[in-house]
Amino acid sequence: MTLAADAPSFVFLPGAARSPVILHVPHSAREIPAEVRSGILLDDEALERELDHITDSHTARIAQEAARTAPLTPWTFVNRLSRLVVDPERFPDEREEMRAVGMGAVYTRTTHREPLRADDTDPGPLVARYFRPYAQAMTDAVAERLAAVGRAVVIDVHSYPAAPLPYELHGEGPRPPVCLGTDAFHTPPELLAAAREAFAELGETGLDSPFAGTYVPLEYYGRDSRVSALMVEIRRDTYMTEPGGPAGPGLPRLASALAALVTAATA
């Protein structure tokens, strides 16, 4: 559950020179550096339960299998630390709606809205140590794809529980096997159509429910249409035992569907 303080907090795996696709896996890890663990109020047993609920388990493996089998290998950016350290997909300021439930870039509440850190925790040091380097590395990754092939396609790989958790702000909506999160500026219709086709055999493919939006580095967000983005949210009971259990036979099918989306996005 701990990672050495000097270990890289993310890994960027190279793909084919001609591929515009970056598979982004921000929430798959459970590791927490020792100095960060000391600021978390939960005991070890409660922390393990929280990690079961909050971690997008096995999504790194899904992305890895998709990258391995896609005809043109995508680039893959994987967070090696738990989102309980920092959540790299949150806005680091007042724009982030999840601050309302103590889940901005640095969480102070759990999935069940219980105390995770002290209310007066200063997020600044964690943002500086982990959030900003991660954001810069993703910005650089997108810049490299733009320079190499003239466009970038960020496919965000997530999962979510079959039943809503108390922290969810929009948990009352549909919970399909695959939810596609979109952005009006960065998700072109052809990318959305390709995703619906790729995941069609897995059952219903929903749109922006229970989770909406996409991840785009702030330098490009709302500014550069050469950066396309789509969030893929996979309902966990389709491929694993909840919460936090082993992967099941659904995982290879999901990896194959994701590989098909990568291939379509590369064309």
C-alpha positions in Angstrom: 0.0 0.0 0.0 3.0 2.3 0.2 5.4 3.5 -2.4 8.9 4.9 -1.9 9.0 8.7 -1.6 11.4 9.0 -4.6 9.6 6.6 -6.9 7.9 8.1 -10.0 4.2 8.7 -9.3 3.2 7.9 -12.9 4.5 6.0 -15.9 4.2 6.9 -19.6 4.5 3.9 -21.9 5.4 4.6 -25.5 3.3 3.6 -28.4 3.6 3.6 -32.1 5.1 6.8 -33.6 2.1 7.3 -35.8 -0.6 6.8 -33.1 -2.4 9.8 -31.8 -4.1 7.9 -29.0 -3.2 8.2 -25.3 -4.9 5.8 -23.0 -5.1 7.5 -19.6 -5.5 5.4 -16.5 -5.7 7.8 -13.5 -7.5 5.8 -10.8 -6.3 2.2 -11.0 -3.6 2.2 -8.2 -3.9 1.7 -4.4 -0.4 2.8 -3.5 0.0 5.6 -1.0 3.5 7.0 0.0 4.2 6.7 3.7 4.4 10.5 4.3 1.0 10.9 2.7 -0.5 8.0 4.7 0.4 9.8 7.9 -2.1 12.5 7.1 -5.0 10.1 6.5 -7.3 9.6 9.5 -8.5 6.1 8.7 -6.9 3.0 10.4 -5.4 0.4 8.1 -8.6 -1.7 7.9 -10.8 1.2 7.1 -8.3 2.5 4.6 -8.3 -0.8 2.8 -12.1 -0.7 2.6 -12.0 2.8 1.3 -9.5 1.8 -1.4 -11.8 -1.1 -2.4 -14.6 1.5 -3.1 -12.6 4.3 -4.6 -10.1 2.5 -6.8 -10.9 1.7 -10.4 -9.5 -1.8 -10.0 -8.0 -3.6 -13.0 -8.4 -0.7 -15.4 -4.6 -0.5 -15.9 -4.8 -4.2 -16.9 -7.7 -3.5 -19.3 -5.7 -0.7 -20.9 -2.5 -2.8 -21.1 -4.3 -5.6 -22.8 -6.0 -3.2 -25.3 -2.7 -1.6 -26.1 -1.0 -5.0 -26.6 -3.6 -6.2 -29.0 -4.4 -3.0 -31.0 -2.8 -3.1 -34.5 -1.2 0.3 -33.9 0.0 0.5 -30.3 -1.4 3.5 -28.4 0.5 5.5 -25.8 -0.5 4.8 -22.2 -0.2 7.1 -19.2 -0.9 5.4 -15.9 -1.1 6.9 -12.4 1.0 4.7 -10.0 -0.5 6.3 -6.9 -4.0 6.1 -5.4 -6.4 9.0 -6.0 -6.4 9.3 -2.2 -3.0 11.0 -2.7 -4.3 13.5 -5.2 -6.9 13.1 -7.9 -5.2 14.3 -11.1 -8.5 14.6 -12.9 -10.0 17.2 -10.6 -9.8 21.0 -11.2 -7.3 22.2 -8.5 -9.5 25.2 -7.7 -13.0 26.4 -7.2 -14.1 25.2 -10.6 -14.3 21.6 -9.2 -17.8 20.7 -8.2 -16.7 17.7 -6.1 -15.3 20.1 -3.6 -18.8 20.2 -2.3 -18.4 16.6 -0.9 -14.7 17.0 0.2 -13.3 15.5 -3.0 -11.4 18.2 -4.8 -7.9 17.6 -6.0 -7.0 16.5 -2.4 -9.8 14.5 -0.7 -10.9 15.3 2.8 -13.9 12.9 2.8 -14.4 9.3 1.9 -16.8 7.7 -0.5 -19.3 7.5 2.4 -18.7 11.2 3.3 -16.7 10.3 6.4 -13.6 12.2 7.5 -10.5 11.2 5.5 -8.2 14.1 6.4 -8.5 16.9 8.8 -10.8 19.7 7.6 -8.0 22.2 7.9 -5.6 20.2 5.7 -3.6 22.4 3.4 -3.8 20.8 -0.1 -1.0 23.0 -1.4 2.0 20.7 -0.6 0.3 17.6 -2.2 -0.8 19.6 -5.2 2.7 20.9 -5.7 4.4 17.5 -5.1 2.0 15.2 -7.0 -0.7 17.0 -8.9 1.3 19.6 -10.9 4.0 17.3 -12.1 1.4 14.8 -13.2 -0.5 17.5 -15.1 2.6 18.8 -16.7 3.6 15.3 -17.9 0.2 14.8 -19.4 0.4 18.2 -21.1 3.8 17.2 -22.5 2.4 13.8 -23.7 -0.4 15.6 -25.6 2.1 18.1 -27.0 4.3 15.3 -28.3 1.4 13.7 -30.1 0.4 17.0 -31.6 3.9 17.6 -32.8 4.2 14.1 -34.2 0.9 13.5 -35.9 -1.0 16.8 -35.7 -3.7 15.5 -33.3 -4.1 13.8 -30.0 -6.9 11.5 -28.7 -7.1 11.0 -25.0 -9.2 8.0 -23.9 -9.8 8.0 -20.2 -10.2 4.5 -18.7 -12.3 4.4 -15.6 -14.7 2.1 -13.7 -17.6 2.7 -11.3 -19.7 0.6 -8.9 -23.0 -1.1 -9.8 -24.7 0.7 -6.9 -24.2 4.4 -6.2 -22.0 5.5 -3.4 -22.9 8.4 -1.1 -20.3 10.7 -2.5 -21.8 10.7 -6.0 -23.4 14.0 -6.9 -25.3 12.5 -9.9 -25.9 8.9 -8.8 -29.6 8.9 -9.4 -29.3 8.5 -13.2 -28.8 5.4 -15.4 -25.9 3.1 -14.6 -25.3 1.2 -17.9 -22.6 -1.4 -18.5 -20.5 1.3 -20.2 -20.9 5.0 -19.7 -19.3 7.4 -22.1 -18.3 10.8 -20.8 -18.1 13.6 -23.3 -17.2 17.2 -23.7 -19.0 19.5 -26.1 -15.7 20.9 -27.4 -13.4 17.9 -27.3 -15.6 14.9 -28.1 -16.3 14.8 -31.9 -19.3 12.9 -33.1 -17.2 10.4 -34.9 -15.2 9.4 -31.8 -18.5 9.0 -29.8 -19.9 6.8 -32.6 -16.8 4.7 -32.7 -17.0 4.1 -29.0 -20.7 3.1 -29.1 -19.9 0.6 -31.9 -16.9 -0.8 -30.1 -18.7 -1.4 -26.8 -22.1 -2.4 -28.3 -21.7 -6.1 -27.7 -21.3 -5.5 -24.0 -24.8 -4.2 -23.5 -26.2 -0.8 -23.2 -23.9 2.1 -23.8 -25.0 5.2 -21.9 -24.0 8.8 -22.2 -22.7 11.1 -19.3 -24.5 9.1 -16.6 -23.6 8.5 -13.8 -20.4 10.3 -14.7 -19.9 13.0 -17.3 -17.0 14.9 -18.9 -13.6 14.1 -20.2 -10.0 14.7 -19.2 -8.0 17.3 -21.2 -4.9 19.0 -19.9 -5.8 22.6 -18.9 -3.4 24.1 -21.5 -5.6 22.7 -24.2 -9.0 22.5 -22.5 -11.6 24.4 -24.5 -8.9 25.9 -26.7 -7.5 23.4 -29.1 -9.9 21.2 -31.1 -6.9 19.0 -32.3 -7.2 17.4 -28.9 -10.1 15.0 -28.8 -11.2 13.2 -25.6 -13.6 10.6 -24.4 -14.1 9.0 -20.9 -14.9 5.3 -20.8 -16.6 4.4 -17.5 -17.0 0.6 -17.1 -19.5 -0.7 -14.5 -17.5 -2.9 -12.3 -19.9 -5.9 -12.0 -19.3 -6.5 -15.7 -15.7 -7.6 -15.2 -14.8 -8.0 -11.4 -16.1 -8.9 -8.0 -17.1 -5.8 -6.1 -15.8 -4.1 -4.1 -12.1 -4.4 -4.8 -12.2 -8.1 -5.7 -10.5 -10.1 -8.5 -11.1 -9.6 -12.2 -13.5 -12.1 -14.0 -14.1 -13.4 -17.5 -15.6 -10.0 -18.6 -12.2 -8.3 -18.6 -10.8 -9.7 -21.9 -14.0 -8.7 -23.7 -13.7 -5.2 -22.4 -10.0 -5.1 -23.4 -10.9 -6.2 -26.9 -13.7 -3.6 -27.1 -11.2 -0.9 -26.0 -8.7 -2.1 -28.6 -11.4 -1.7 -31.2 -12.0 1.9 -30.1 -8.3 2.6 -30.2 -8.1 1.3 -33.7 -11.1 3.4 -34.8 -9.6 6.5 -33.2 -6.3 5.9 -34.9 -7.8 5.8 -38.4 
